[in-house]
């Protein structure tokens, strides 16, 4: 239940300093460092928490090692996202494409299977947006971060749907 005063003192000092270091480093690294746009971003965010937990609870990990770990993650995150913005190949490696799950009241079963999403999950997303009928919805898209976008009306331009896998090029054609 109680190891020693030195262990508690270590947790207090190293925990406070590591938290402060993380806040400062994240502030200088920019908003993208903690974004949750895709699985890659999510993994990096979890890794920050893991490093912080190790620094708080492990007396064998020094403050300097933890700060170096934070710095490496921030550097790698910056480097990968910098490359992804400039290279479609890198972007496709780290970011999935949004996909059309429901279009004009019809479930896109092949995409549902590929994305491992059930019709019930799509219906739940629709209800969560306050709709009571599939017919009120033009489209439901699973986004790159796994969230659902419920779109009641797309309109003629459909410019927001340009990168969605399964959305037809022509509004009159059936989804692929």
Protein Blocks (a to p, Z undefined) as FASTA:
>chain_A
ZZbfmlmmmmmmmmmmmmmmmmmmmmmnojklmgcfbfklmmmmmmmmmmmmmmmmmmkb
cfklmmmmmmmmmmmmmmmmmmmmmomklmmmmpccdddfbgghiacfklmmmnopafkl
mmmmmmmnopabfklpmbdcddfkopacddfbgbjnlmmmmmpghiafblkbccZZ
